[in-house]
Amino acid sequence: MKIAAFDIGGTALKMGVVDANGELLEKGKQPISNSDGEQILSAIEAWIAAHPECTGVAISAPGYVNPHTGFIEMGGAIRRFDNFAIKAWLEERCGLPVAIENDANCVLLAERWQGKATEMANFLVLTIGTGIGGAIFCNNQLVHGARFRAGEFGYMQTSRPGGRDVRRYTMNENCTLRVLRHRYSQHIGKPLDAVTGEEIFDGFDAGDAVCQRLVAEFFNGLGSGLYNLVNLFDPQTILIGGGIVERPGFLALMRKHLAWFGIADYIDTVSHGNDAGLIGALYHFNQQYSQR
């Protein structure tokens, strides 16, 4: 059995062909402009058409996703996916069975299936990307919540709200790479698109004062959220995902900053890097269709 797997992000669509055991046989990546949902759907259809050997479709997607019906209530950065029955839409267009789950939940499922959490009954995943995502595994169960919104760690506040919109004080507004890039671009007078996270962390390593301050603030915001999660859930570990974790030395640097919060020993990185969403989506597909 071969499955077409997709990991939908605000800036890129990751694509793969995966066998039943989670082995990635082929991978691809499509840049996405301005979180364009139509561009994402076109790329998904093109990948499926180019791989007629695939007998199903597995999707990891941002936002509030009902994994049973395949309905997306809110599509995260992808506004086209708000109130979108993507499972039914794709099944009609492609004639294949489709399974879809929230992206952070897919990362968690990959870890529980083939990663560092295979023997764990209680652990969390926090993903750092365009926004902050999260997933909860408690008492040997993935927690979805009453409205499939559990694990939205990005909406936790990093400081006491002042006179602005309360959302301005959340992790989504203070602890993402996009926010870090935006703040650095303002300091140096360059357009946001001309600044990369790698550039900022390289500057941090080189001792640049602006980069060191901004990265310290970035980790301080993350530390506040992670401190709360440790004390709320008492997890065995919190696994951090997202492209940034593949940077050499990132885990050691993060633990150094989190030592102040007393939680450095709780933190680790995911096992599968940027492939985690594809593997977790395949696991969810297997679970959904093996029960029928």
N, C-alpha and C positions, 0 to 999 in steps of 0.2 A: 504494500500500500504506500502510495505517495500522496502527500498533502501539500497544497499551495498555502504557505503561511505568510502573514503580513503583520508588521509592527508599525502602526500609524503614529507619526509624530508631527509636531507643528512645523518642523523645518525639513524633515526627510521621511520617506517611506522605505522601510526595510522589507525586503521580499526574500522568500526562500522556498525551496522544495525540501520537504522533511519526510523521512520515513517514519514508520510506526514507533520506532525506538528513540526518536528524537535526534537522529543523526542528520545534520544539514548536508544535503547532497549538492545543493547549488544555492548561491546567494546573490542578491542584487540590491541596489540602493538608488532611489530616485529623489533628488532634491525637490523640495516643495516650496513654492513662492507664496509668501503671505498666508500661510495656513490654508491654502486653496483646496477646499473639499472636492470640487469637480476634478481638479488635477489628480487628486489621490484616487478617486473612483476610476478614472480613465486608466491610470497606471496599474491598478489592481486588475481590471478587465484585460488589459494587454498582457500582463504576466500570466494570467490563467489561460488565455488563448494560446500563448506561446508554449504552454506545458500541458498538452492534452492528456498526458499520462497521469495527471493528478485526479484523484477521485473525491476530493473534498477541499474545503477552504477553512482555514483557521486564522482568526484575526485577534490581534491585541490592539485596543483602541483607548484613547483618553476619554475622561468624562464619566458620567453616570450611566453605566451600561447594565441592562438587565440580561444576565447570561442565559436565562431560560428562553426568553422570547427574542433576544437579539435586537431589542429596541434601545436606542440611545436617547436618553432624555436631554442630556446636555453634553455637547461634544468637546468640552475643554477649549483649547485654542481654536478648534475647527468649528466655526459657527454654522457651516453648512450641515453639520451632523446633529444639530439640535433637533429633538423630536423627529428622529429619523429611524425608520425600521430597516436598518441596513441588512440584516440577515434575510428578510423577505425580499428586499430589493435585489440582492446579489443572487439568491436562489432562483428568482425569476429570470434574471439576465443570463446566468451561467449554467443553470440546470444541475448544480452540484449542492450537496449538503454543506451548510455553513454553520460554524460555531464562533461566537465572539465573546470576549471577556475584557474587563478593564485592564489597561496596560500594566499598572503596578501589581494587580492581582496575578497577571501572567508571569511577571518576574518572580513573585512569591512561589507560584506553582512550579516553576522551573527549579527553584532552589529546593523545594520539598521533594521533587521527583528525582533530580539528578545533581543536586548541589550540596552546599554545606549544611543544610537543614533537614537532611533525610531522616534523622533520628530525633528531631526536635518536635515537641508538642506545643511550644509557645515561643513564637518569634515574630519579628516585624520586618518589613521592607520599607525603606524610604528611598525614593528616586529623585535625582536632581537633574532637571532638564529645563525646558521652556517654563515649566512650573514645578512645584514640589508635589510628588505623588506619594502614596503610601498604601500599604496592605497589612492586614492583621491575620495571624494564624494563632488561634487561642483554643486550648484544650483539644488539640488535634483537628480543628476545623477552620476553614477559611471563613472569615466574618464578612458578610456583605452588608448588613444593616437592613433596616426596615424599607429603605428607599434606594438601596444599592449605592449608598454614599459613604459607607464606612471606609476609613483609611485616608480620607482627604486631609492629610496632615498639613498641606499647604495653607489651609485656612486658620491654623493656629496662630495666635498673636505672639510676636516676638518682643513687644513692649506694650505698656499701658496706652490705650488710645487717647489721643489728644483731640484737637478741634477738627481734624480732617475726617474724611470717610474712614470708617472703622477698618475697611479692607486694606487701607494703606499701611497698617501695622502688622500684617500677616507675613508668614514665611514666603508666600508667593510673591510678595512685594519687596522682600528684603534678602532672600537667600537663594535666588536662582542665578544661573550664569548670565542670563539676559540682563538682569538687574545689575550684576557686577560689571558687565560690559558697558551698560548705559552710563553708570557712574564714572567709569574710567574714561569713556569717550567725552564726557562733559569736562573732565579735568584737563584733558590734553587737546581738546578742540577738534577731534576727528569725528566723522560720521560713525554711527553705531555699526553699520555694515563693514566698516574698515577695521573694527576691533575684534579680536578673538580672545576667548578665555585662556588659550595657551599663551598668548602674548602677555597677559596680565600675570599669570603664574610664573612665567619666565622672568618677568620684571621683579616679582616677589623674591625669587631665588637669587637674583642679581643684586638685591638690596635696594631697589628703587623705593623711595619713601612713600609715594602715592600708592603703588601696588601693594606695599606691605600693609598700609593702613586699610585699604579696601578689602584685601583678603582676610585680614584679622576681623573686620566687621562682618564679612561673609560667614566666617566660622563661628563668630559669636552668636549670630542669629541662628545658625544651624544648631549650635550647642544648646541654646535656650529651648528649642523645640524638642531635641533629642532627650534633654534632661526631663522634660515633662513626660515624654513617652515612656522612659525607663520607669518612672515612678507611677504612672498610670497602669501599665500593663505587666510590669515585672517580667520582661521577656528574657529568654536565654541569650538572645543576641538581637541586634538590629543590623540588618544587612543593607548597605548603601549601594544603589545602582545609578546608572546614567553614564554617559560617555566620559565625564570627568574622572571617574574612578579608575580608568585605564591609564591615566597619567602616572608615570613612574614616580614613586615617592608620595603619592597622594594620601594613601592610608596612614603612613607614618606622620605626615604633616597634620592630618585631621586629628589623629589621636593626641598629638602634642597639644593642639589647641583645646581639645576636649578634656584634657587632664584637669584643667581648672574647674570643670563641672563635676569631676569625680566619676565620669562615665566612660572613660577611654576604653576600658576592658570590655564593654558591651558591644563595641562597634567593630564591624568587619565589612568587607566588600563582597558583592555577589560573585558567583563562580563563573558565569557565562558571559560577562561583559555585555556588549551590545547585541548578542544573540539570545539573551534571556527571554525577551518578549516573544520571539519566534518559537522557542522551545516550550515556553509556558502555554502559548496559544495552542500548540499541538497537543499538549497534555490535556487541556480543557476539551479539545475536540474529541480525543480518545474517550474521556470520561462521559461526555454527553452522548456519544453515539454507541458506546458499549452498553449503555443501560437501556437500549431500545430493542 
